[in-house]
């Protein structure tokens, strides 16, 4: 991970800590399983959540963090996986 300043006063490490901290304040235990990476203030969030609602909350939470320039969504949703398996 690069530690150069991404915006005045923010390094990639700062942004990662802030995103992880902000997600942890939400009351969704499934957020603990998300993976966060940051490169030049571009935040990538990946993992699997239970519902589309959780996914939207997680993405909106990440967007609100100071220092995030762009957000890349690589979150899958368990509901979608179940629908594919059942063939609905």
WOHU-V861441 format. One record per residue. N is the residue number from 0. SS is DSSP state (a for helix, b for strand, c for the rest). OMEGA is omega in degrees with one decimal (NA if undefined). Layout:
# WOHU-V861441
n/ss/omega
N/SS/OMEGA
N/SS/OMEGA
This chain:
# WOHU-V861441
n/ss/omega
0/c/179.9
1/c/-179.1
2/c/178.1
3/c/-179.1
4/b/-180.0
5/b/173.4
6/b/-179.1
7/c/176.6
8/c/-178.2
9/b/169.7
10/b/176.3
11/a/179.2
12/a/177.1
13/a/-178.2
14/a/179.9
15/a/178.7
16/a/-178.1
17/a/179.1
18/a/-179.4
19/a/179.9
20/a/-178.6
21/a/176.9
22/a/-177.9
23/a/179.0
24/c/177.4
25/c/-175.0
26/c/177.5
27/c/-179.9
28/a/-178.1
29/a/178.5
30/a/179.6
31/a/-178.9
32/a/-179.6
33/c/176.0
34/b/-178.4
35/b/172.0
36/b/-177.5
37/b/175.3
38/b/-178.7
39/c/177.8
40/c/173.8
41/b/-175.9
42/b/174.5
43/b/179.0
44/b/179.8
45/b/-179.1
46/b/-179.1
47/b/176.7
48/b/-174.2
49/c/-174.5
50/c/174.8
51/a/177.8
52/a/177.7
53/a/179.6
54/a/-180.0
55/a/177.9
56/a/-179.5
57/a/-179.0
58/a/178.2
59/a/177.6
60/a/-179.4
61/a/-179.3
62/a/-174.8
63/c/-176.6
64/c/177.9
65/c/178.9
66/c/178.8
67/c/-179.4
68/c/-178.8
69/b/-179.8
70/b/177.0
71/b/-176.4
72/b/173.8
73/b/-178.7
74/b/172.7
75/b/-177.2
76/b/-177.6
77/a/178.2
78/a/-178.8
79/a/179.3
80/a/179.8
81/a/179.4
82/a/179.5
83/a/-178.6
84/a/-178.2
85/a/179.8
86/c/179.5
87/c/NA
